[in-house]
Amino acid sequence: MIGPPIEHGWLRIERGLITALGRGHPPGQQAERVELGDAILLPGLVNAHTHLEFSALASPMDPAGGLPGWIKRVVAARQQRHGSDETGSAIRRGLAESAAAGVTAIGEIATAVPSHAYDGPGPAVRVFREGLGLRADAVRSLSRLVAADLDRMARSGLAAGVSPHAPYSVHAALGQRLMGEAIGRGLPVAMHLCESREEEELLTSRSGPFRQLLEDLGAWETTCPPVLLPSAEWISRLARARRGIVVHATHIGRDPVALARLARHRDRLAVVVCPRTTGLISNLPPPVPLLMSAGIRVAIGTDSRASNPDLSILAECCTLVEAGLGGPEDALRMATVHGAWALARERHSGCLAVGRPADLAILRPTGPAADPWAAALDPATRVAATVRCGRLIAGTIPPPDGVD
C-alpha cells in the first residue's frame, strides 16, 4: 500500500516481523519456504469501526423508522441479553468471523468490556469504551464507570480508546469528562456524528423522532432538558485528542461549519464510513467524494451485524466501488493504511514493509490478475488465510516445501 504492486513477489518473516521483501527469487538465506502460487498478498485489513456485541445476530435489524427506529430495536436487544457471558460469546464470534475475512486490526465500540472476551489469537483490537447518558446528575457516576474500565484495560494490556456515543445521547458535561479522560491518558477518541436528519432536527429544535424516542426510553427530562452540543463543536473537541474518528458523517455535507472544522483538523481526524450500514438505515451512500476532496482521510468499517449481513471489509469495499464512490485502489487504501492511521496503529498495521509486523491477508483469485486491485475486490476472490504477526489466525496456507 506504500508502493506499486509487486508481481512475482516474496517476503521474509522472522519472529513475526517482515525482514525483507522483493521481486523474483529471494537471496540465498536458509529459511523455510512457503509457495503461495497464484495469490494476492495484502496487508491485513483494518475494520476501523464495529460493534462486536451484535455478532451473534443472523440478520440485520429492521431499519423501519430510520435511525431512531433502528436504535429502539438495538436498545431492546441489549435489554434482552443475558449478562456478560452472552456478550463475550458474541464478541469472540465476531473476532473469529473478522479473522476469516482477512482482518488483522479492529476498532471496537463497547458499552461494556467483558473480561477475557478479547483474549486469545485473532485480530488486534482497540476497544473504544463507549459512554452515553443525558442526565446531568449521572455525569459523575457514568464517567467513573468509564474510567474504571479504562484502568482495567490498561492493566490487561488491551489497547483502549474513548467514545462519547453521539450528540443525541451524550450530555455536554459527560462528553467533557470523557474527552478529559482520553486526553489525559493519551487515547484516541471516536464519535458518531452527522448520522441522520432526525439527529439534525433534535440538535436544532429539540424536537422530532429522536426527542420522542428519548422520552419513551426515559432518557429525556422535560423539566430539565439535557445540554446538547452540535456536531461542529464535537469535532473541535475530538481534535484535542491524540487521534479522533468521526463515524459515518452521512449528512456532513448539510453542515458546512462541521465540514470546515473537520478539514481544518485533518492532521488529527479521520472519518470512518460503513457503506452497507448507511445504505440500510439512511438509504444513502456515504459522502466519500466530498470528504476526499477536502483532503480528509477516509477509513472503512462494518458497523455491526445489527446493520450488516456480515463483517466483511472486502464486501464494504465492493459496495463503495459499485456505488461509484471511488476505485478499487481507493477502497483498499481505506481498508488498510487509512484504517490503521485512524486507530493510531500506523506503525503496526496497514502496509507491508520491512520492520513491520507480518499482518497479511492472503487472497485467492479465480485466475491470473491483470489488475490486482480489481481482482482483490472481485466477488469470486476468496480470503484463503489471515496471518497476524507471522502466525496463522484463520484459514490455511500450504506447508513449507523446504529451504532456499
C-alpha positions in Angstrom: 0.0 0.0 0.0 3.1 2.3 0.1 4.2 1.4 -3.4 3.0 -0.3 -6.6 2.0 -3.9 -6.5 4.9 -6.4 -6.8 4.4 -9.1 -9.3 6.1 -12.4 -8.5 6.9 -11.0 -5.1 8.3 -12.6 -2.0 8.7 -11.6 1.6 10.7 -13.0 4.5 9.2 -13.3 8.0 11.3 -13.7 11.1 9.9 -13.6 14.7 6.7 -12.1 13.5 8.2 -9.2 11.5 8.8 -8.7 7.8 12.6 -8.6 7.5 12.8 -8.4 3.7 10.7 -8.3 0.5 11.2 -8.1 -3.2 10.5 -9.5 -6.6 11.6 -12.7 -8.2 13.7 -15.2 -6.2 14.8 -14.3 -2.6 18.6 -14.1 -1.8 20.2 -17.3 -0.5 19.4 -17.1 3.2 18.4 -20.5 4.6 14.7 -20.4 5.5 11.5 -22.5 5.3 9.8 -21.6 2.1 6.0 -21.4 1.5 4.9 -21.2 -2.1 1.5 -19.5 -2.3 1.1 -19.9 -6.1 -1.4 -17.6 -7.7 -2.4 -15.4 -4.8 -2.7 -11.8 -3.8 -0.9 -10.8 -0.7 -2.4 -7.7 1.1 -1.7 -6.0 4.4 -4.0 -7.4 7.0 -7.3 -5.5 6.6 -8.4 -2.9 9.2 -12.0 -2.7 10.3 -11.9 0.8 11.8 -15.4 0.7 13.3 -17.6 -2.1 14.5 -19.8 -3.2 17.5 -18.9 -6.9 18.0 -21.5 -7.3 20.7 -24.1 -8.0 18.0 -22.1 -10.6 16.1 -24.4 -13.4 17.1 -27.3 -11.9 15.1 -28.3 -13.9 12.0 -29.5 -10.8 10.0 -29.6 -7.1 10.4 -32.4 -5.4 12.4 -35.4 -3.8 10.7 -34.5 -0.3 9.6 -38.1 1.0 9.6 -38.3 4.4 11.1 -34.8 5.4 10.2 -32.1 5.7 12.8 -34.4 6.4 15.8 -36.5 3.3 14.9 -33.4 1.1 14.5 -31.9 2.4 17.7 -35.1 1.5 19.6 -34.7 -2.1 18.4 -31.0 -2.1 19.4 -31.8 -1.0 22.9 -34.5 -3.7 23.2 -31.9 -6.3 22.0 -29.5 -5.2 24.7 -32.1 -5.4 27.4 -33.0 -9.0 26.4 -29.3 -10.1 26.6 -28.5 -12.4 29.5 -25.4 -10.9 31.0 -21.7 -10.6 30.1 -21.3 -14.2 29.1 -23.6 -13.8 26.1 -21.9 -10.6 25.2 -18.5 -12.2 25.4 -19.6 -15.1 23.3 -20.8 -12.7 20.6 -17.6 -10.8 20.7 -15.5 -13.9 20.3 -17.7 -15.0 17.4 -17.2 -11.6 15.7 -13.4 -11.8 16.2 -13.3 -15.2 14.5 -15.5 -14.0 11.6 -13.3 -11.0 11.2 -10.1 -13.0 11.1 -11.7 -15.3 8.5 -12.4 -12.2 6.4 -8.8 -11.1 6.3 -9.0 -8.6 9.2 -6.0 -8.2 11.5 -6.9 -5.0 13.3 -10.3 -3.7 14.7 -11.7 -0.5 16.1 -14.3 -1.8 18.5 -17.0 0.2 20.2 -18.1 -1.3 23.6 -20.6 -0.2 26.1 -19.1 -2.7 28.5 -15.8 -4.7 28.3 -16.4 -8.3 29.3 -13.4 -9.9 31.0 -11.3 -12.0 28.6 -13.6 -11.5 25.6 -10.8 -10.1 23.5 -8.1 -12.5 24.7 -6.5 -15.2 22.5 -5.2 -15.3 19.0 -7.0 -13.1 16.5 -7.1 -9.6 15.2 -5.5 -6.8 17.3 -8.3 -4.8 18.9 -8.5 -1.2 20.1 -11.6 -1.0 22.4 -13.3 2.4 22.5 -15.1 2.4 25.8 -18.5 4.0 25.0 -20.2 6.4 27.3 -23.7 7.8 26.9 -26.2 9.5 29.1 -28.3 12.6 29.2 -28.9 13.2 32.9 -26.8 15.9 34.5 -27.0 14.2 37.9 -25.5 11.0 36.4 -22.4 12.5 34.8 -20.0 11.8 37.6 -21.1 8.2 38.1 -21.0 7.4 34.4 -17.6 8.9 33.9 -16.3 6.9 36.8 -17.5 3.7 35.2 -15.7 4.5 32.0 -12.5 5.4 33.9 -12.6 2.1 35.8 -12.9 0.1 32.6 -10.0 2.1 31.1 -7.9 1.3 34.1 -8.8 -2.4 33.8 -7.9 -2.4 30.1 -4.6 -0.7 30.8 -3.7 -3.4 33.4 -4.6 -6.2 31.0 -2.6 -4.6 28.1 -5.7 -4.1 25.9 -5.4 -1.1 23.6 -8.1 1.4 24.6 -9.9 4.4 23.3 -12.9 6.5 24.4 -16.2 7.0 22.6 -18.8 9.6 23.6 -21.6 7.9 21.7 -23.3 10.7 19.7 -24.6 14.2 20.0 -28.2 13.0 20.7 -27.1 10.7 23.5 -24.4 12.5 25.4 -24.9 15.4 27.8 -22.3 18.1 27.2 -20.9 17.7 30.7 -20.5 13.9 30.3 -18.8 14.4 26.9 -16.4 16.9 28.5 -15.4 14.4 31.2 -14.9 11.6 28.7 -12.8 13.8 26.5 -10.7 14.7 29.5 -10.1 11.0 30.3 -9.0 10.4 26.7 -6.7 13.4 26.6 -5.2 12.8 30.0 -4.4 9.1 29.1 -3.2 9.9 25.5 -6.0 7.8 24.0 -7.8 8.2 20.6 -11.5 9.1 20.6 -14.4 8.1 18.3 -17.9 9.6 18.0 -20.9 9.0 15.7 -21.7 12.4 14.1 -24.0 13.7 11.4 -25.7 10.4 11.1 -29.3 11.4 10.2 -31.8 14.1 9.5 -33.5 13.2 12.8 -30.3 13.9 14.7 -30.1 17.3 13.0 -33.7 18.1 14.0 -33.1 17.2 17.6 -30.0 19.4 17.8 -31.6 22.4 16.1 -35.1 22.4 17.6 -35.0 19.8 20.4 -37.9 18.0 18.8 -38.7 15.2 16.3 -38.5 11.4 16.3 -35.3 11.4 18.4 -36.9 13.5 21.1 -39.8 11.1 21.2 -37.5 8.1 21.4 -35.5 9.6 24.2 -38.7 10.4 26.1 -40.0 6.8 25.5 -36.8 5.4 26.9 -37.0 7.7 30.0 -33.7 9.4 29.0 -35.1 12.9 28.4 -36.1 15.1 31.3 -38.7 17.6 30.2 -38.3 19.8 33.2 -34.5 19.9 32.9 -33.6 19.1 29.3 -30.0 18.0 28.6 -27.4 20.3 27.2 -26.6 19.1 23.7 -23.8 20.2 21.5 -23.8 20.5 17.7 -21.5 18.3 15.6 -19.1 21.1 14.8 -18.4 21.6 18.5 -17.8 17.9 19.0 -15.4 17.9 16.0 -13.3 20.7 17.7 -13.2 18.7 20.9 -12.2 15.5 19.1 -9.3 17.3 17.6 -7.8 17.9 21.0 -7.2 14.2 21.5 -4.3 12.1 20.2 -6.4 10.9 17.3 -10.1 11.4 16.5 -12.6 9.4 14.5 -15.8 10.8 13.1 -18.1 7.8 12.4 -20.5 7.8 9.5 -20.7 11.6 8.8 -23.5 10.7 6.4 -25.0 14.2 6.4 -21.9 16.3 7.0 -22.5 18.0 3.6 -25.5 19.7 5.2 -23.3 21.2 7.9 -20.6 23.4 6.3 -19.3 24.5 9.7 -18.7 20.9 10.8 -17.1 20.0 7.4 -14.8 23.0 7.6 -13.7 22.1 11.1 -13.1 18.5 10.1 -11.0 19.6 7.1 -9.1 22.1 9.3 -8.1 19.3 11.7 -7.4 16.6 9.1 -4.0 16.1 10.6 -5.7 14.5 13.7 -9.1 13.4 12.5 -10.4 10.7 10.1 -13.8 9.7 9.1 -14.9 6.0 9.1 -17.7 5.1 6.7 -19.7 1.9 6.7 -21.4 1.8 3.2 -23.8 -1.1 3.7 -25.0 0.2 7.1 -25.5 3.7 5.7 -27.4 2.3 2.8 -29.7 0.2 5.1 -30.6 2.8 7.7 -30.4 6.1 5.7 -30.8 4.8 2.1 -27.9 7.0 1.2 -24.2 6.4 0.2 -21.5 7.7 2.5 -20.1 11.1 1.4 -16.7 9.8 0.3 -16.1 12.1 -2.7 -16.9 15.1 -0.5 -14.5 14.0 2.2 -11.7 13.1 -0.2 -12.0 16.4 -2.0 -11.5 18.1 1.4 -8.3 16.1 2.0 -9.8 14.1 4.8 -8.6 10.5 5.4 -11.4 8.1 5.0 -11.3 4.6 6.5 -13.9 1.9 6.3 -15.8 -0.3 8.8 -18.7 -2.7 9.1 -20.6 -1.2 12.0 -22.2 -4.4 13.2 -24.4 -7.4 12.4 -27.3 -5.3 13.7 -27.0 -3.3 10.5 -25.0 -5.6 8.2 -25.3 -9.1 6.9 -21.6 -9.9 7.8 -18.3 -8.4 8.9 -16.5 -8.5 5.6 -14.4 -5.4 4.9 -13.9 -6.5 1.3 -17.6 -6.5 0.8 -17.8 -3.0 2.2 -15.1 -2.0 -0.3 -17.0 -3.6 -3.2 -20.2 -1.7 -2.2 -18.3 1.6 -2.2 -16.7 0.9 -5.6 -20.0 -0.3 -7.1 -21.7 2.9 -6.0 -19.1 4.9 -7.9 -17.6 6.5 -4.8 -14.0 5.5 -5.6 -11.9 3.0 -7.4 -10.6 -0.4 -6.0 -7.3 1.2 -5.1 -9.1 4.0 -3.1 -11.2 1.4 -1.3 -8.3 -0.8 -0.4 -6.3 2.1 1.0 -9.3 2.9 3.2 -9.3 -0.6 4.4 -5.6 -0.7 5.2 -3.4 2.5 5.6 -6.2 4.9 6.4 -7.8 2.5 8.8 -4.5 1.9 10.6 -4.0 5.7 10.9 -7.5 6.2 12.3 -6.8 3.7 15.0 -3.4 5.2 15.8 -1.8 1.9 14.5 0.1 3.4 11.6 3.4 2.0 12.8 1.9 -1.5 13.2 -0.7 -2.1 10.5 -1.8 -1.0 7.1 1.1 -1.8 4.8 3.7 -4.5 4.0 7.1 -3.0 4.8 10.4 -4.1 6.3 10.4 -3.9 10.1 6.6 -4.0 10.3 4.6 -6.8 11.9 3.8 -9.6 9.4 0.0 -9.0 9.3 -1.3 -10.4 6.0 -4.5 -11.3 4.1 -3.9 -14.0 1.5 -6.4 -13.9 -1.3 -7.1 -16.5 -3.9 -8.4 -15.0 -7.2 -10.1 -17.3 -9.7 -7.3 -16.8 -12.3 -4.4 -14.6 -13.3 -5.0 -11.0 -12.3 -4.2 -8.3 -14.9 -5.3 -5.7 -12.4 -4.6 -6.8 -8.8 -6.6 -4.0 -7.3 -9.7 -5.1 -9.1 -9.0 -8.8 -8.6 -8.8 -8.3 -4.8 -12.4 -7.0 -4.9 -13.8 -9.5 -7.4 -16.6 -11.3 -5.6 -15.2 -14.6 -6.7 -11.9 -13.9 -4.9 -11.8 -15.6 -1.5 -9.7 -15.0 1.6 -7.6 -18.1 1.9 -5.7 -17.2 5.1 -5.1 -14.5 7.6 -1.8 -14.0 9.4 -1.1 -11.7 12.3 2.5 -11.1 13.5 3.6 -14.1 11.4 1.1 -16.5 12.9 -1.9 -18.0 11.2 -5.2 -16.9 12.8 -7.6 -18.1 10.1 -7.7 -20.2 7.0 -5.0 -22.4 5.7 -1.7 -22.0 3.8 0.5 -24.6 2.2 3.1 -26.3 4.4 6.8 -25.3 3.9 8.3 -27.1 1.0 12.0 -27.0 2.0 14.7 -24.4 2.3 16.1 -21.8 -0.1 
